[in-house]
């Protein structure tokens, strides 16, 4: 989950530019009741995603894994 919508847009551009398969999705209600958008990506790409976003000063609020229908903060 990213801090603001402009980070979501910037993050999407960075990650797609790096060839990663990502989706922009609404933040699941289980994570936050606030309206917002998040980036969804494969757990196997977590380290790469975090590094790419950090290199471009994109603030990440949290990373969550979906397992058996439950979100867990990583």
C-alpha positions as CSV (number, residue, x, y, z in Angstrom):
1,X,0.0,0.0,0.0
2,X,1.4,3.4,-1.0
3,X,1.1,6.7,0.9
4,X,-0.9,8.7,-1.8
5,X,-2.4,8.2,-5.2
6,X,0.5,10.0,-6.9
7,X,2.8,7.4,-5.4
8,X,0.6,4.7,-6.8
9,X,0.7,6.2,-10.3
10,X,4.5,6.7,-10.0
11,X,5.0,3.2,-8.6
12,X,2.9,1.7,-11.4
13,X,5.0,3.4,-14.0
14,X,8.3,2.4,-12.4
15,X,7.3,-1.3,-11.9
16,X,5.8,-1.7,-15.4
17,X,8.8,0.0,-16.9
18,X,11.0,-2.6,-15.2
19,X,8.9,-5.4,-16.8
20,X,7.0,-6.5,-13.7
21,X,3.4,-7.7,-13.9
22,X,1.4,-5.5,-11.5
23,X,-2.2,-4.4,-11.1
24,X,-3.6,-1.2,-9.6
25,X,-6.4,-2.3,-7.2
26,X,-8.6,-0.6,-4.6
27,X,-7.2,-1.0,-1.1
28,X,-9.0,-4.0,0.3
29,X,-11.4,-3.1,3.2
30,X,-9.6,-5.6,5.4
31,X,-6.5,-3.4,5.2
32,X,-8.1,0.0,5.4
33,X,-11.5,1.6,5.4
34,X,-10.1,4.6,3.7
35,X,-10.6,4.9,-0.1
36,X,-7.4,4.4,-1.9
37,X,-5.5,2.4,-4.5
38,X,-2.7,-0.1,-4.1
39,X,-0.3,-2.0,-6.3
40,X,-0.7,-5.8,-6.5
41,X,2.3,-8.0,-7.4
42,X,3.6,-11.4,-7.0
43,X,5.2,-12.2,-3.6
44,X,8.3,-13.6,-5.5
45,X,8.9,-10.0,-6.7
46,X,8.8,-8.4,-3.3
47,X,12.5,-7.6,-2.9
48,X,12.7,-6.2,-6.4
49,X,9.6,-4.1,-6.0
50,X,10.8,-2.7,-2.7
51,X,14.2,-1.8,-4.1
52,X,12.8,-0.2,-7.3
53,X,10.4,1.9,-5.3
54,X,13.0,2.9,-2.7
55,X,15.4,3.9,-5.5
56,X,12.8,6.3,-6.8
57,X,11.7,7.7,-3.3
58,X,8.3,6.2,-3.5
59,X,6.9,5.9,0.1
60,X,5.4,2.5,0.9
61,X,3.0,2.4,3.8
62,X,2.8,-1.4,4.0
63,X,3.1,-4.6,2.1
64,X,0.5,-7.3,2.7
65,X,0.3,-10.9,1.6
66,X,-3.0,-12.6,0.8
67,X,-3.0,-16.1,2.1
68,X,-6.1,-18.3,2.4
69,X,-8.4,-15.2,2.1
70,X,-6.6,-13.3,4.8
71,X,-4.3,-10.3,4.5
72,X,-1.1,-10.3,6.6
73,X,1.2,-7.4,6.9
74,X,4.8,-8.4,6.0
